[in-house]
Amino acid sequence: MRTPAEHRKGIALMVGATLCWATAGILVRNMEVTDGWKIAFWRSFFMTVFMLVVLAFQHGGRLPQRIRAMGWPGVMSGLLFAGMMISFILALSLTTVANTLVVGSISPFVAALCGYLFLGEKVAPRTWLAMAVAIGGIVIMFFDALSGSGWAGNLIALCIPIGFGANIVILRKHRAAVDMMPSVLLAGIFSMLIALPFALPLPVSIGDLGLLSVMGIVQLAVGLLLMLAAVRYLASAEIGLLSILEIVFGTLSVSLVIGERPSQTALIGGGMVVAALVVNEIAGLRRSLAASS
């Protein structure tokens, strides 16, 4: 049973994680380089180096064994994470930060749907309803983007929840006790290798290199470490609910600092998605609290 102090610590850690993740939009929009493949490569490079140092400190010479122990489910998990990482950056280069964050946020719904289709897992009626509302919001956002180039970014952003759902199915189907940290290291390596042919030539300005290092280390790696630390103190529904703050922080930051604002129609569609997420997560949280009392 967690104490109130531990619960507050978990909330603080998760809020810190969302603040890290939410810096992506500002960092990308302040770079001279606009090539999404270059950004994806260098972001993955810095994340990989940082994670390698962290894991080497944790496991020392046992790190290769920890990686091999994951088996092929861990390798597939790393590949899917790599695809999600690249999709996020490419989407940011083609559509607004708000659209990218909102479309990517439907990952819990896609995971629930994949679990139902491929694993026979039950889906609560409230989640079906929330999925329907979220899909309606996504459709509105796509129709809004058809008049410009944003539709391509929205479409690429859809790869994020699809990859997440596929990842969940693989890990659950094979009951893989995969250590997430080595899997994330593999994701960084795979992401670098995938992006490399499209990112050539690699050189970027010193200023961009600094921003990319912050993006790989602070925005991605530190955010992930904070979330993994928060998992020890929070219920799954609480993690899901607090993760929605990334949309709020990310959208507000680019709006206030850069002046990038989604259209009125995109706001309506995005609002529907966020509302569906919030209501579903609150209902799940109330149910878990009732079950534990």
C-alpha atoms as an extended CHARMM CRD file, in Angstrom:
* protein
*
       293  EXT
         1         1  MET       CA              0.0000000000        0.0000000000        0.0000000000  PROA      1               0.0000000000
         2         2  ARG       CA              1.5320000000        3.3000000000       -1.0660000000  PROA      2               0.0000000000
         3         3  THR       CA              1.7470000000        6.1810000000        1.3830000000  PROA      3               0.0000000000
         4         4  PRO       CA              0.4630000000        9.6980000000        0.6010000000  PROA      4               0.0000000000
         5         5  ALA       CA              4.0710000000       10.8600000000        0.3100000000  PROA      5               0.0000000000
         6         6  GLU       CA              4.8170000000        8.1230000000       -2.2450000000  PROA      6               0.0000000000
         7         7  HSD       CA              1.6800000000        9.0300000000       -4.1810000000  PROA      7               0.0000000000
         8         8  ARG       CA              2.7090000000       12.6870000000       -4.3100000000  PROA      8               0.0000000000
         9         9  LYS       CA              6.1810000000       11.6200000000       -5.4160000000  PROA      9               0.0000000000
        10        10  GLY       CA              4.7060000000        9.5560000000       -8.2270000000  PROA      10              0.0000000000
        11        11  ILE       CA              2.5700000000       12.4820000000       -9.4090000000  PROA      11              0.0000000000
        12        12  ALA       CA              5.5790000000       14.8150000000       -9.3290000000  PROA      12              0.0000000000
        13        13  LEU       CA              7.6610000000       12.3330000000      -11.3350000000  PROA      13              0.0000000000
        14        14  MET       CA              4.9340000000       11.8930000000      -13.9430000000  PROA      14              0.0000000000
        15        15  VAL       CA              4.3580000000       15.6430000000      -14.2850000000  PROA      15              0.0000000000
        16        16  GLY       CA              8.1120000000       16.0230000000      -14.7490000000  PROA      16              0.0000000000
        17        17  ALA       CA              8.0180000000       13.3700000000      -17.4790000000  PROA      17              0.0000000000
        18        18  THR       CA              5.2450000000       15.1650000000      -19.3770000000  PROA      18              0.0000000000
        19        19  LEU       CA              7.1030000000       18.4670000000      -19.0800000000  PROA      19              0.0000000000
        20        20  CYS       CA             10.1540000000       16.8190000000      -20.6570000000  PROA      20              0.0000000000
        21        21  TRP       CA              8.1280000000       15.2680000000      -23.4910000000  PROA      21              0.0000000000
        22        22  ALA       CA              6.2680000000       18.5280000000      -24.1390000000  PROA      22              0.0000000000
        23        23  THR       CA              9.4830000000       20.3830000000      -25.0450000000  PROA      23              0.0000000000
        24        24  ALA       CA              9.6930000000       18.5590000000      -28.4030000000  PROA      24              0.0000000000
        25        25  GLY       CA              7.6350000000       21.1190000000      -30.3070000000  PROA      25              0.0000000000
        26        26  ILE       CA              9.5850000000       24.1650000000      -29.1070000000  PROA      26              0.0000000000
        27        27  LEU       CA             12.9270000000       22.4590000000      -29.7070000000  PROA      27              0.0000000000
        28        28  VAL       CA             12.0560000000       21.4000000000      -33.2660000000  PROA      28              0.0000000000
        29        29  ARG       CA             10.5500000000       24.7610000000      -34.1750000000  PROA      29              0.0000000000
        30        30  ASN       CA             13.7140000000       26.5830000000      -33.0130000000  PROA      30              0.0000000000
        31        31  MET       CA             16.0840000000       24.5330000000      -35.1710000000  PROA      31              0.0000000000
        32        32  GLU       CA             17.5330000000       25.6800000000      -38.4570000000  PROA      32              0.0000000000
        33        33  VAL       CA             17.3310000000       22.1500000000      -39.8590000000  PROA      33              0.0000000000
        34        34  THR       CA             13.8720000000       21.2150000000      -41.1080000000  PROA      34              0.0000000000
        35        35  ASP       CA             14.6610000000       17.7350000000      -42.4220000000  PROA      35              0.0000000000
        36        36  GLY       CA             12.7380000000       15.3180000000      -40.1970000000  PROA      36              0.0000000000
        37        37  TRP       CA             15.1240000000       12.4640000000      -40.9950000000  PROA      37              0.0000000000
        38        38  LYS       CA             18.1580000000       14.4520000000      -39.7840000000  PROA      38              0.0000000000
        39        39  ILE       CA             16.3360000000       15.3950000000      -36.6020000000  PROA      39              0.0000000000
        40        40  ALA       CA             15.2710000000       11.7840000000      -36.0410000000  PROA      40              0.0000000000
        41        41  PHE       CA             18.8380000000       10.5120000000      -36.5150000000  PROA      41              0.0000000000
        42        42  TRP       CA             20.5570000000       12.9620000000      -34.1810000000  PROA      42              0.0000000000
        43        43  ARG       CA             17.8190000000       12.7600000000      -31.5310000000  PROA      43              0.0000000000
        44        44  SER       CA             18.1740000000        8.9740000000      -31.5430000000  PROA      44              0.0000000000
        45        45  PHE       CA             21.9640000000        9.2360000000      -31.4640000000  PROA      45              0.0000000000
        46        46  PHE       CA             22.0330000000       11.3530000000      -28.3100000000  PROA      46              0.0000000000
        47        47  MET       CA             19.3360000000        9.2550000000      -26.6530000000  PROA      47              0.0000000000
        48        48  THR       CA             21.2550000000        6.0540000000      -27.4620000000  PROA      48              0.0000000000
        49        49  VAL       CA             24.5330000000        7.3700000000      -26.0400000000  PROA      49              0.0000000000
        50        50  PHE       CA             22.7930000000        8.5590000000      -22.8800000000  PROA      50              0.0000000000
        51        51  MET       CA             20.9050000000        5.2800000000      -22.3940000000  PROA      51              0.0000000000
        52        52  LEU       CA             24.0750000000        3.2810000000      -23.0290000000  PROA      52              0.0000000000
        53        53  VAL       CA             25.8320000000        5.1900000000      -20.2390000000  PROA      53              0.0000000000
        54        54  VAL       CA             22.8770000000        4.7020000000      -17.8590000000  PROA      54              0.0000000000
        55        55  LEU       CA             22.5370000000        0.9830000000      -18.5940000000  PROA      55              0.0000000000
        56        56  ALA       CA             26.2970000000        0.4050000000      -18.4110000000  PROA      56              0.0000000000
        57        57  PHE       CA             26.2740000000        2.0680000000      -14.9910000000  PROA      57              0.0000000000
        58        58  GLN       CA             23.3500000000       -0.1130000000      -13.8650000000  PROA      58              0.0000000000
        59        59  HSD       CA             24.4330000000       -3.4790000000      -15.2800000000  PROA      59              0.0000000000
        60        60  GLY       CA             28.1440000000       -3.1550000000      -16.0510000000  PROA      60              0.0000000000
        61        61  GLY       CA             29.4760000000       -6.1290000000      -17.9750000000  PROA      61              0.0000000000
        62        62  ARG       CA             26.0900000000       -7.8930000000      -17.7040000000  PROA      62              0.0000000000
        63        63  LEU       CA             24.4640000000       -5.5020000000      -20.1960000000  PROA      63              0.0000000000
        64        64  PRO       CA             24.9330000000       -7.7750000000      -23.2630000000  PROA      64              0.0000000000
        65        65  GLN       CA             23.3000000000      -10.6350000000      -21.3530000000  PROA      65              0.0000000000
        66        66  ARG       CA             20.3920000000       -8.3830000000      -20.3570000000  PROA      66              0.0000000000
        67        67  ILE       CA             19.8500000000       -7.5030000000      -23.9990000000  PROA      67              0.0000000000
        68        68  ARG       CA             20.0150000000      -11.1430000000      -25.1580000000  PROA      68              0.0000000000
        69        69  ALA       CA             17.6250000000      -12.1820000000      -22.3840000000  PROA      69              0.0000000000
        70        70  MET       CA             14.8410000000      -10.1420000000      -24.0040000000  PROA      70              0.0000000000
        71        71  GLY       CA             14.6760000000      -12.5310000000      -26.9570000000  PROA      71              0.0000000000
        72        72  TRP       CA             12.9020000000      -11.6980000000      -30.1840000000  PROA      72              0.0000000000
        73        73  PRO       CA              9.9140000000      -10.0120000000      -28.4370000000  PROA      73              0.0000000000
        74        74  GLY       CA             12.3590000000       -7.4460000000      -27.0610000000  PROA      74              0.0000000000
        75        75  VAL       CA             13.8730000000       -6.9160000000      -30.5000000000  PROA      75              0.0000000000
        76        76  MET       CA             10.4120000000       -6.4330000000      -32.0320000000  PROA      76              0.0000000000
        77        77  SER       CA              9.5300000000       -4.0530000000      -29.2120000000  PROA      77              0.0000000000
        78        78  GLY       CA             12.6560000000       -2.0360000000      -29.9890000000  PROA      78              0.0000000000
        79        79  LEU       CA             11.7920000000       -1.9290000000      -33.6940000000  PROA      79              0.0000000000
        80        80  LEU       CA              8.2510000000       -0.7480000000      -32.9930000000  PROA      80              0.0000000000
        81        81  PHE       CA              9.5020000000        1.9080000000      -30.5710000000  PROA      81              0.0000000000
        82        82  ALA       CA             11.9600000000        3.0530000000      -33.2450000000  PROA      82              0.0000000000
        83        83  GLY       CA              9.1260000000        3.4060000000      -35.7440000000  PROA      83              0.0000000000
        84        84  MET       CA              7.1320000000        5.4390000000      -33.2300000000  PROA      84              0.0000000000
        85        85  MET       CA             10.1050000000        7.7200000000      -32.5390000000  PROA      85              0.0000000000
        86        86  ILE       CA             10.7070000000        8.3960000000      -36.2320000000  PROA      86              0.0000000000
        87        87  SER       CA              6.9910000000        8.8810000000      -36.9440000000  PROA      87              0.0000000000
        88        88  PHE       CA              6.7440000000       11.4850000000      -34.1880000000  PROA      88              0.0000000000
        89        89  ILE       CA              9.5340000000       13.6220000000      -35.6540000000  PROA      89              0.0000000000
        90        90  LEU       CA              8.3490000000       13.2700000000      -39.2610000000  PROA      90              0.0000000000
        91        91  ALA       CA              4.8120000000       14.1990000000      -38.2140000000  PROA      91              0.0000000000
        92        92  LEU       CA              6.0880000000       17.2990000000      -36.4060000000  PROA      92              0.0000000000
        93        93  SER       CA              7.7790000000       18.4130000000      -39.6290000000  PROA      93              0.0000000000
        94        94  LEU       CA              4.5120000000       18.1460000000      -41.5890000000  PROA      94              0.0000000000
        95        95  THR       CA              1.7310000000       19.1990000000      -39.2180000000  PROA      95              0.0000000000
        96        96  THR       CA              1.2010000000       21.2080000000      -36.0390000000  PROA      96              0.0000000000
        97        97  VAL       CA              2.5650000000       20.1740000000      -32.6670000000  PROA      97              0.0000000000
        98        98  ALA       CA             -0.9940000000       19.9710000000      -31.3090000000  PROA      98              0.0000000000
        99        99  ASN       CA             -2.1430000000       17.6150000000      -34.0750000000  PROA      99              0.0000000000
       100       100  THR       CA              0.8780000000       15.3560000000      -33.6010000000  PROA      100             0.0000000000
       101       101  LEU       CA              0.3500000000       15.1280000000      -29.8470000000  PROA      101             0.0000000000
       102       102  VAL       CA             -3.4050000000       14.5680000000      -30.0900000000  PROA      102             0.0000000000
       103       103  VAL       CA             -3.2200000000       11.8610000000      -32.7490000000  PROA      103             0.0000000000
       104       104  GLY       CA             -0.4090000000       10.1130000000      -30.8920000000  PROA      104             0.0000000000
       105       105  SER       CA             -2.3670000000       10.2520000000      -27.6340000000  PROA      105             0.0000000000
       106       106  ILE       CA             -4.9480000000        7.6790000000      -28.7580000000  PROA      106             0.0000000000
       107       107  SER       CA             -2.3920000000        4.9160000000      -28.0790000000  PROA      107             0.0000000000
       108       108  PRO       CA             -4.3600000000        3.4960000000      -25.0890000000  PROA      108             0.0000000000
       109       109  PHE       CA             -7.4550000000        3.0940000000      -27.2800000000  PROA      109             0.0000000000
       110       110  VAL       CA             -5.5390000000        1.3980000000      -30.0840000000  PROA      110             0.0000000000
       111       111  ALA       CA             -3.8800000000       -0.9210000000      -27.5380000000  PROA      111             0.0000000000
       112       112  ALA       CA             -7.3070000000       -1.8480000000      -26.1450000000  PROA      112             0.0000000000
       113       113  LEU       CA             -8.6430000000       -2.4980000000      -29.6580000000  PROA      113             0.0000000000
       114       114  CYS       CA             -5.6240000000       -4.6330000000      -30.6070000000  PROA      114             0.0000000000
       115       115  GLY       CA             -5.9720000000       -6.6030000000      -27.3850000000  PROA      115             0.0000000000
       116       116  TYR       CA             -9.6220000000       -7.2680000000      -28.2080000000  PROA      116             0.0000000000
       117       117  LEU       CA             -8.9640000000       -8.2930000000      -31.8260000000  PROA      117             0.0000000000
       118       118  PHE       CA             -5.8230000000      -10.3950000000      -31.3770000000  PROA      118             0.0000000000
       119       119  LEU       CA             -5.8280000000      -11.5290000000      -27.7500000000  PROA      119             0.0000000000
       120       120  GLY       CA             -9.5300000000      -11.7390000000      -26.9590000000  PROA      120             0.0000000000
       121       121  GLU       CA             -9.2310000000       -9.2440000000      -24.1120000000  PROA      121             0.0000000000
       122       122  LYS       CA            -12.4370000000       -7.6260000000      -22.9250000000  PROA      122             0.0000000000
       123       123  VAL       CA            -12.9830000000       -3.9020000000      -23.4980000000  PROA      123             0.0000000000
       124       124  ALA       CA            -15.1810000000       -1.9660000000      -21.0840000000  PROA      124             0.0000000000
       125       125  PRO       CA            -18.2870000000       -0.2850000000      -22.5910000000  PROA      125             0.0000000000
       126       126  ARG       CA            -16.9870000000        3.1130000000      -21.4560000000  PROA      126             0.0000000000
       127       127  THR       CA            -13.7910000000        2.5040000000      -23.4580000000  PROA      127             0.0000000000
       128       128  TRP       CA            -15.7700000000        1.5890000000      -26.6020000000  PROA      128             0.0000000000
       129       129  LEU       CA            -17.7000000000        4.8510000000      -26.2280000000  PROA      129             0.0000000000
       130       130  ALA       CA            -14.4960000000        6.8190000000      -25.6290000000  PROA      130             0.0000000000
       131       131  MET       CA            -12.9480000000        5.2030000000      -28.7340000000  PROA      131             0.0000000000
       132       132  ALA       CA            -15.9310000000        6.2660000000      -30.8470000000  PROA      132             0.0000000000
       133       133  VAL       CA            -15.6740000000        9.8700000000      -29.6380000000  PROA      133             0.0000000000
       134       134  ALA       CA            -11.9000000000        9.9170000000      -30.1850000000  PROA      134             0.0000000000
       135       135  ILE       CA            -12.2630000000        8.5130000000      -33.7090000000  PROA      135             0.0000000000
       136       136  GLY       CA            -14.8150000000       11.2280000000      -34.4430000000  PROA      136             0.0000000000
       137       137  GLY       CA            -12.3360000000       13.8470000000      -33.2610000000  PROA      137             0.0000000000
       138       138  ILE       CA             -9.5400000000       12.3820000000      -35.3960000000  PROA      138             0.0000000000
       139       139  VAL       CA            -11.8150000000       12.3600000000      -38.4640000000  PROA      139             0.0000000000
       140       140  ILE       CA            -12.6270000000       16.0470000000      -37.9030000000  PROA      140             0.0000000000
       141       141  MET       CA             -8.9030000000       16.8370000000      -37.6650000000  PROA      141             0.0000000000
       142       142  PHE       CA             -8.2080000000       14.9700000000      -40.9070000000  PROA      142             0.0000000000
       143       143  PHE       CA            -10.9810000000       16.7670000000      -42.7730000000  PROA      143             0.0000000000
       144       144  ASP       CA             -9.6170000000       20.0720000000      -41.4850000000  PROA      144             0.0000000000
       145       145  ALA       CA             -6.1430000000       19.1790000000      -42.7870000000  PROA      145             0.0000000000
       146       146  LEU       CA             -7.3050000000       18.1470000000      -46.2700000000  PROA      146             0.0000000000
       147       147  SER       CA             -7.1860000000       21.7570000000      -47.4470000000  PROA      147             0.0000000000
       148       148  GLY       CA             -3.4270000000       21.9420000000      -46.7140000000  PROA      148             0.0000000000
       149       149  SER       CA             -0.4190000000       19.7030000000      -46.2340000000  PROA      149             0.0000000000
       150       150  GLY       CA             -1.1890000000       18.7650000000      -42.6330000000  PROA      150             0.0000000000
       151       151  TRP       CA             -3.0320000000       15.5860000000      -43.6030000000  PROA      151             0.0000000000
       152       152  ALA       CA              0.2820000000       13.8440000000      -44.3630000000  PROA      152             0.0000000000
       153       153  GLY       CA              1.6020000000       14.6890000000      -40.8910000000  PROA      153             0.0000000000
       154       154  ASN       CA             -1.6270000000       13.4830000000      -39.2870000000  PROA      154             0.0000000000
       155       155  LEU       CA             -1.3900000000       10.2300000000      -41.2380000000  PROA      155             0.0000000000
       156       156  ILE       CA              2.2210000000        9.6660000000      -40.1490000000  PROA      156             0.0000000000
       157       157  ALA       CA              1.2680000000       10.4840000000      -36.5540000000  PROA      157             0.0000000000
       158       158  LEU       CA             -1.2240000000        7.5930000000      -36.6890000000  PROA      158             0.0000000000
       159       159  CYS       CA              1.7690000000        5.2430000000      -36.8810000000  PROA      159             0.0000000000
       160       160  ILE       CA              2.5280000000        6.1220000000      -33.2370000000  PROA      160             0.0000000000
       161       161  PRO       CA             -0.5940000000        4.5640000000      -31.6570000000  PROA      161             0.0000000000
       162       162  ILE       CA             -0.5760000000        1.7020000000      -34.1870000000  PROA      162             0.0000000000
       163       163  GLY       CA              3.0180000000        0.8540000000      -33.2390000000  PROA      163             0.0000000000
       164       164  PHE       CA              2.1150000000        1.1000000000      -29.5620000000  PROA      164             0.0000000000
       165       165  GLY       CA             -0.8310000000       -1.2500000000      -29.9830000000  PROA      165             0.0000000000
       166       166  ALA       CA              1.2570000000       -3.7900000000      -31.9160000000  PROA      166             0.0000000000
       167       167  ASN       CA              3.9410000000       -3.5930000000      -29.2350000000  PROA      167             0.0000000000
       168       168  ILE       CA              1.4440000000       -4.3750000000      -26.4830000000  PROA      168             0.0000000000
       169       169  VAL       CA              0.0520000000       -7.3630000000      -28.4100000000  PROA      169             0.0000000000
       170       170  ILE       CA              3.5110000000       -8.8770000000      -28.9850000000  PROA      170             0.0000000000
       171       171  LEU       CA              4.5990000000       -8.5030000000      -25.3760000000  PROA      171             0.0000000000
       172       172  ARG       CA              1.3320000000       -9.8290000000      -23.9350000000  PROA      172             0.0000000000
       173       173  LYS       CA              0.9260000000      -12.6660000000      -26.4150000000  PROA      173             0.0000000000
       174       174  HSD       CA              4.3510000000      -14.0470000000      -25.6170000000  PROA      174             0.0000000000
       175       175  ARG       CA              4.1190000000      -13.0880000000      -21.9590000000  PROA      175             0.0000000000
       176       176  ALA       CA              7.4830000000      -11.4220000000      -22.3390000000  PROA      176             0.0000000000
       177       177  ALA       CA              9.0460000000      -10.1710000000      -19.1480000000  PROA      177             0.0000000000
       178       178  VAL       CA             10.9810000000       -7.6150000000      -21.1340000000  PROA      178             0.0000000000
       179       179  ASP       CA             13.1660000000       -5.1170000000      -19.3120000000  PROA      179             0.0000000000
       180       180  MET       CA             12.0540000000       -1.8710000000      -20.9430000000  PROA      180             0.0000000000
       181       181  MET       CA             15.3920000000       -0.1460000000      -20.5600000000  PROA      181             0.0000000000
       182       182  PRO       CA             17.4610000000       -2.3930000000      -22.8860000000  PROA      182             0.0000000000
       183       183  SER       CA             14.4980000000       -2.3720000000      -25.2730000000  PROA      183             0.0000000000
       184       184  VAL       CA             14.6580000000        1.4220000000      -25.4120000000  PROA      184             0.0000000000
       185       185  LEU       CA             18.3890000000        1.2280000000      -26.1050000000  PROA      185             0.0000000000
       186       186  LEU       CA             17.6500000000       -1.0680000000      -29.0530000000  PROA      186             0.0000000000
       187       187  ALA       CA             14.9680000000        1.3880000000      -30.1990000000  PROA      187             0.0000000000
       188       188  GLY       CA             17.5390000000        4.1650000000      -30.3400000000  PROA      188             0.0000000000
       189       189  ILE       CA             19.9780000000        2.0280000000      -32.3230000000  PROA      189             0.0000000000
       190       190  PHE       CA             17.2890000000        0.8510000000      -34.7560000000  PROA      190             0.0000000000
       191       191  SER       CA             15.9920000000        4.3970000000      -35.1830000000  PROA      191             0.0000000000
       192       192  MET       CA             19.4900000000        5.6310000000      -36.0540000000  PROA      192             0.0000000000
       193       193  LEU       CA             20.0020000000        2.8630000000      -38.6110000000  PROA      193             0.0000000000
       194       194  ILE       CA             16.6060000000        3.4250000000      -40.2380000000  PROA      194             0.0000000000
       195       195  ALA       CA             17.0290000000        7.2070000000      -40.4410000000  PROA      195             0.0000000000
       196       196  LEU       CA             20.6840000000        7.1980000000      -41.5270000000  PROA      196             0.0000000000
       197       197  PRO       CA             20.2500000000        6.6520000000      -45.3210000000  PROA      197             0.0000000000
       198       198  PHE       CA             17.6190000000        9.4200000000      -45.4960000000  PROA      198             0.0000000000
       199       199  ALA       CA             19.5120000000       11.8260000000      -43.2070000000  PROA      199             0.0000000000
       200       200  LEU       CA             22.6940000000       12.0420000000      -45.2910000000  PROA      200             0.0000000000
       201       201  PRO       CA             24.6200000000       14.2990000000      -45.3140000000  PROA      201             0.0000000000
       202       202  LEU       CA             24.6010000000       14.3390000000      -41.5110000000  PROA      202             0.0000000000
       203       203  PRO       CA             26.2760000000       17.6570000000      -40.5380000000  PROA      203             0.0000000000
       204       204  VAL       CA             24.0750000000       20.2730000000      -38.8240000000  PROA      204             0.0000000000
       205       205  SER       CA             24.9200000000       23.5840000000      -37.1970000000  PROA      205             0.0000000000
       206       206  ILE       CA             26.4570000000       23.7220000000      -33.7300000000  PROA      206             0.0000000000
       207       207  GLY       CA             23.3270000000       25.4120000000      -32.4180000000  PROA      207             0.0000000000
       208       208  ASP       CA             21.0930000000       22.6820000000      -33.8170000000  PROA      208             0.0000000000
       209       209  LEU       CA             23.4000000000       20.0200000000      -32.4330000000  PROA      209             0.0000000000
       210       210  GLY       CA             22.9460000000       21.5080000000      -28.9720000000  PROA      210             0.0000000000
       211       211  LEU       CA             19.1580000000       21.5140000000      -29.3420000000  PROA      211             0.0000000000
       212       212  LEU       CA             19.2180000000       17.9530000000      -30.6790000000  PROA      212             0.0000000000
       213       213  SER       CA             21.2990000000       16.7830000000      -27.7070000000  PROA      213             0.0000000000
       214       214  VAL       CA             18.7510000000       18.3330000000      -25.3390000000  PROA      214             0.0000000000
       215       215  MET       CA             15.9920000000       16.6510000000      -27.3210000000  PROA      215             0.0000000000
       216       216  GLY       CA             17.5820000000       13.2110000000      -27.2020000000  PROA      216             0.0000000000
       217       217  ILE       CA             18.7320000000       13.3320000000      -23.5860000000  PROA      217             0.0000000000
       218       218  VAL       CA             16.2170000000       15.5130000000      -21.7080000000  PROA      218             0.0000000000
       219       219  GLN       CA             13.0530000000       15.4320000000      -23.8340000000  PROA      219             0.0000000000
       220       220  LEU       CA             13.1550000000       11.7150000000      -24.6310000000  PROA      220             0.0000000000
       221       221  ALA       CA             15.4850000000        9.7670000000      -22.3110000000  PROA      221             0.0000000000
       222       222  VAL       CA             15.0170000000       11.6920000000      -19.0450000000  PROA      222             0.0000000000
       223       223  GLY       CA             11.2690000000       11.8750000000      -19.6620000000  PROA      223             0.0000000000
       224       224  LEU       CA             11.1840000000        8.1060000000      -20.0640000000  PROA      224             0.0000000000
       225       225  LEU       CA             13.2560000000        7.5170000000      -16.9120000000  PROA      225             0.0000000000
       226       226  LEU       CA             10.9350000000        9.7600000000      -14.8880000000  PROA      226             0.0000000000
       227       227  MET       CA              7.8930000000        7.8500000000      -16.1600000000  PROA      227             0.0000000000
       228       228  LEU       CA              9.4620000000        4.4730000000      -15.3020000000  PROA      228             0.0000000000
       229       229  ALA       CA             10.2160000000        5.7930000000      -11.8030000000  PROA      229             0.0000000000
       230       230  ALA       CA              6.6070000000        7.0040000000      -11.4330000000  PROA      230             0.0000000000
       231       231  VAL       CA              5.2140000000        3.5550000000      -12.3170000000  PROA      231             0.0000000000
       232       232  ARG       CA              6.2840000000        2.2930000000       -8.8820000000  PROA      232             0.0000000000
       233       233  TYR       CA              3.9920000000        4.7510000000       -7.1250000000  PROA      233             0.0000000000
       234       234  LEU       CA              0.9650000000        5.2060000000       -9.4180000000  PROA      234             0.0000000000
       235       235  ALA       CA             -1.8140000000        3.0430000000      -10.8190000000  PROA      235             0.0000000000
       236       236  SER       CA             -1.9600000000        2.4770000000      -14.5840000000  PROA      236             0.0000000000
       237       237  ALA       CA             -5.0380000000        4.6900000000      -14.8920000000  PROA      237             0.0000000000
       238       238  GLU       CA             -3.2250000000        7.4930000000      -13.0730000000  PROA      238             0.0000000000
       239       239  ILE       CA             -0.2520000000        7.1770000000      -15.4320000000  PROA      239             0.0000000000
       240       240  GLY       CA             -2.5970000000        7.3650000000      -18.4150000000  PROA      240             0.0000000000
       241       241  LEU       CA             -4.4580000000       10.3520000000      -17.0360000000  PROA      241             0.0000000000
       242       242  LEU       CA             -1.3360000000       12.3400000000      -16.1450000000  PROA      242             0.0000000000
       243       243  SER       CA              0.2880000000       11.5650000000      -19.5190000000  PROA      243             0.0000000000
       244       244  ILE       CA             -2.4380000000       13.6580000000      -21.1510000000  PROA      244             0.0000000000
       245       245  LEU       CA             -0.6740000000       16.6800000000      -19.6510000000  PROA      245             0.0000000000
       246       246  GLU       CA              1.8670000000       16.3190000000      -22.4770000000  PROA      246             0.0000000000
       247       247  ILE       CA             -0.8090000000       17.5280000000      -24.9050000000  PROA      247             0.0000000000
       248       248  VAL       CA             -1.6780000000       20.4880000000      -22.6800000000  PROA      248             0.0000000000
       249       249  PHE       CA              1.9200000000       21.5090000000      -21.9680000000  PROA      249             0.0000000000
       250       250  GLY       CA              3.0790000000       20.9000000000      -25.5460000000  PROA      250             0.0000000000
       251       251  THR       CA              0.2410000000       22.8290000000      -27.1870000000  PROA      251             0.0000000000
       252       252  LEU       CA              0.4110000000       25.7440000000      -24.7410000000  PROA      252             0.0000000000
       253       253  SER       CA              4.1880000000       26.0610000000      -25.0060000000  PROA      253             0.0000000000
       254       254  VAL       CA              4.2940000000       26.3710000000      -28.8070000000  PROA      254             0.0000000000
       255       255  SER       CA              1.2810000000       28.6730000000      -28.7330000000  PROA      255             0.0000000000
       256       256  LEU       CA              2.8000000000       31.0470000000      -26.1730000000  PROA      256             0.0000000000
       257       257  VAL       CA              6.4380000000       30.9180000000      -27.2940000000  PROA      257             0.0000000000
       258       258  ILE       CA              6.1900000000       30.4410000000      -31.0580000000  PROA      258             0.0000000000
       259       259  GLY       CA              2.6170000000       31.4810000000      -31.8150000000  PROA      259             0.0000000000
       260       260  GLU       CA              1.7150000000       28.1990000000      -33.5280000000  PROA      260             0.0000000000
       261       261  ARG       CA             -2.0130000000       27.7020000000      -33.0540000000  PROA      261             0.0000000000
       262       262  PRO       CA             -4.1950000000       24.9690000000      -34.5250000000  PROA      262             0.0000000000
       263       263  SER       CA             -7.2960000000       25.9660000000      -36.4880000000  PROA      263             0.0000000000
       264       264  GLN       CA            -10.7000000000       26.2110000000      -34.8210000000  PROA      264             0.0000000000
       265       265  THR       CA            -11.8070000000       22.9560000000      -36.4410000000  PROA      265             0.0000000000
       266       266  ALA       CA             -8.6350000000       21.1520000000      -35.3280000000  PROA      266             0.0000000000
       267       267  LEU       CA             -9.2140000000       22.4310000000      -31.7980000000  PROA      267             0.0000000000
       268       268  ILE       CA            -12.7280000000       20.9650000000      -31.7990000000  PROA      268             0.0000000000
       269       269  GLY       CA            -11.4910000000       17.5990000000      -33.0200000000  PROA      269             0.0000000000
       270       270  GLY       CA             -8.5590000000       17.6070000000      -30.6250000000  PROA      270             0.0000000000
       271       271  GLY       CA            -10.8400000000       18.6230000000      -27.7700000000  PROA      271             0.0000000000
       272       272  MET       CA            -13.0420000000       15.6120000000      -28.4620000000  PROA      272             0.0000000000
       273       273  VAL       CA            -10.0360000000       13.2910000000      -28.3130000000  PROA      273             0.0000000000
       274       274  VAL       CA             -8.6850000000       14.7910000000      -25.0790000000  PROA      274             0.0000000000
       275       275  ALA       CA            -12.1360000000       14.7460000000      -23.4570000000  PROA      275             0.0000000000
       276       276  ALA       CA            -12.5620000000       11.0650000000      -24.3860000000  PROA      276             0.0000000000
       277       277  LEU       CA             -9.1390000000       10.2560000000      -22.9250000000  PROA      277             0.0000000000
       278       278  VAL       CA             -9.7620000000       12.1690000000      -19.6980000000  PROA      278             0.0000000000
       279       279  VAL       CA            -13.2260000000       10.7080000000      -19.0500000000  PROA      279             0.0000000000
       280       280  ASN       CA            -12.0790000000        7.1580000000      -19.8030000000  PROA      280             0.0000000000
       281       281  GLU       CA             -8.9770000000        7.4370000000      -17.6020000000  PROA      281             0.0000000000
       282       282  ILE       CA            -10.9150000000        8.9980000000      -14.7090000000  PROA      282             0.0000000000
       283       283  ALA       CA            -13.4930000000        6.1950000000      -14.9100000000  PROA      283             0.0000000000
       284       284  GLY       CA            -10.6900000000        3.6250000000      -14.9210000000  PROA      284             0.0000000000
       285       285  LEU       CA             -9.0240000000        5.3150000000      -11.9630000000  PROA      285             0.0000000000
       286       286  ARG       CA            -12.2380000000        5.3800000000       -9.9440000000  PROA      286             0.0000000000
       287       287  ARG       CA            -12.7810000000        1.6960000000      -10.6600000000  PROA      287             0.0000000000
       288       288  SER       CA             -9.2550000000        0.7370000000       -9.5960000000  PROA      288             0.0000000000
       289       289  LEU       CA             -9.5470000000        2.7900000000       -6.4040000000  PROA      289             0.0000000000
       290       290  ALA       CA            -12.9080000000        1.1680000000       -5.5910000000  PROA      290             0.0000000000
       291       291  ALA       CA            -11.4450000000       -2.2940000000       -6.1600000000  PROA      291             0.0000000000
       292       292  SER       CA             -8.4840000000       -1.6040000000       -3.8680000000  PROA      292             0.0000000000
       293       293  SER       CA            -10.5640000000       -0.1560000000       -1.0330000000  PROA      293             0.0000000000
